[in-house]
Amino acid sequence: MFTIRAKGNSPVKPYIRSAGLNGKEMTGTYFTHQELAGGGELELVMSDKPSSTFGTGKEDRPVSSINDHLIVPLPYVTNNRRTFYDSLTVEIGDAVTGTIHYTADGRDPDRNSTEYEKPLIFHQTTTLKAMMLDNGGEKSGIVTARYIKIPKGRSIRLLSTYSPQYSAGGEQALMDYIRGPENFRTGRWQGFQGRDFEAVVDLGKTEHFSYIAIGFLQDERSWIFMPEYVVFFVSEDGKTFVPVGKVINTVPPDEERVIIKDFSVNVYPKEMRYVKVFAKSRLVCPPWHPGAGEKAWLFADEIVIK
């Protein structure tokens, strides 16, 4: 048992004049966990004025430190962009004094890897990995960032308006090579409420391809449903489009699991410049749903053309 007694304690005597632990006078303003666990009595003598001697020395103040299993903070990258068209400049920062070592070929860095000295400029899709070495030679974990170069000339034109709340970063989000996760709240999905989805991709030039797909997410508890069907079109001039495939949804709307599904078609090898994707929304929540009759969501991410 550990007992604390405060002699003279009252609203007008809030200050400690002196302290004693198990009958021994204390000069410090702290005691150890070992002393607490050992039991005993802490006696405080209270005063109406602050003491000029008790606990005033530097050595009397408690000190906290970690000396075992030291942790070296991760370095960090200063550019949050993950896609680019021509080139991208990336800087690596640190929170402690030491050196940063990195690789740009996907391998894990070690103390013999290239030392970071100035901003890096990437011209191709690159996987950057970096680690920190402090002055004592201790190393941090590894931070990884992947930067994806989008083929020059590619662009997308949305014919449907997305919700500002779920923009995923703007129109180019649907062709940035970054896929949305199951958690739609991460901001990687583009949301369309109470409306169909339609978009046209311009490849920048006539290209040979045989596969087209688009990803959708369903989370019925959040009023997000798969489209009823998706139709794919191609065009040479961006004006006259020819359908090349239709995919009917097979995911039940009352499926409670979060589901990500790619609607895709394999087409006879085409040489076209434009691809149009149309997805039919159910527009409103079904009669059995808590939001029955209210506008339903359609969440899309990444149009894939191979």
Rosetta blueprint (number, residue, H / E / L):
1 M L
2 F E
3 T E
4 I E
5 R E
6 A E
7 K E
8 G L
9 N L
10 S E
11 P L
12 V L
13 K E
14 P L
15 Y E
16 I E
17 R E
18 S E
19 A E
20 G E
21 L E
22 N L
23 G L
24 K E
25 E E
26 M E
27 T L
28 G L
29 T L
30 Y L
31 F L
32 T L
33 H H
34 Q H
35 E H
36 L H
37 A H
38 G L
39 G L
40 G E
41 E E
42 L E
43 E E
44 L E
45 V E
46 M E
47 S E
48 D L
49 K L
50 P L
51 S L
52 S L
53 T L
54 F L
55 G L
56 T L
57 G L
58 K H
59 E H
60 D H
61 R L
62 P L
63 V L
64 S L
65 S L
66 I L
67 N L
68 D L
69 H L
70 L L
71 I L
72 V L
73 P L
74 L L
75 P L
76 Y E
77 V E
78 T L
79 N L
80 N L
81 R L
82 R L
83 T E
84 F E
85 Y L
86 D L
87 S L
88 L E
89 T E
90 V E
91 E L
92 I E
93 G E
94 D L
95 A L
96 V L
97 T L
98 G E
99 T E
100 I E
101 H E
102 Y E
103 T E
104 A L
105 D L
106 G L
107 R L
108 D L
109 P L
110 D L
111 R L
112 N L
113 S L
114 T E
115 E E
116 Y L
117 E L
118 K L
119 P L
120 L E
121 I E
122 F E
123 H L
124 Q L
125 T L
126 T E
127 T E
128 L E
129 K E
130 A E
131 M E
132 M E
133 L E
134 D E
135 N L
136 G L
137 G L
138 E L
139 K E
140 S L
141 G L
142 I L
143 V E
144 T E
145 A E
146 R E
147 Y E
148 I E
149 K E
150 I L
151 P L
152 K L
153 G L
154 R L
155 S E
156 I E
157 R E
158 L E
159 L L
160 S L
161 T L
162 Y L
163 S L
164 P H
165 Q H
166 Y H
167 S L
168 A L
169 G L
170 G L
171 E H
172 Q H
173 A H
174 L H
175 M H
176 D L
177 Y L
178 I L
179 R L
180 G L
181 P L
182 E L
183 N L
184 F H
185 R H
186 T H
187 G L
188 R L
189 W L
190 Q E
191 G E
192 F E
193 Q E
194 G L
195 R L
196 D L
197 F E
198 E E
199 A E
200 V E
201 V E
202 D E
203 L E
204 G E
205 K E
206 T E
207 E E
208 H E
209 F E
210 S E
211 Y E
212 I E
213 A E
214 I E
215 G E
216 F E
217 L E
218 Q E
219 D E
220 E H
221 R H
222 S H
223 W L
224 I E
225 F L
226 M L
227 P L
228 E L
229 Y E
230 V E
231 V E
232 F E
233 F E
234 V E
235 S E
236 E L
237 D L
238 G L
239 K L
240 T L
241 F L
242 V E
243 P E
244 V E
245 G E
246 K E
247 V E
248 I E
249 N L
250 T L
251 V L
252 P L
253 P L
254 D L
255 E L
256 E L
257 R L
258 V L
259 I E
260 I E
261 K E
262 D E
263 F E
264 S E
265 V E
266 N E
267 V E
268 Y E
269 P E
270 K E
271 E E
272 M E
273 R E
274 Y E
275 V E
276 K E
277 V E
278 F E
279 A E
280 K E
281 S L
282 R L
283 L L
284 V E
285 C E
286 P L
287 P L
288 W L
289 H L
290 P L
291 G L
292 A E
293 G L
294 E L
295 K E
296 A L
297 W E
298 L E
299 F E
300 A E
301 D E
302 E E
303 I E
304 V E
305 I E
306 K L
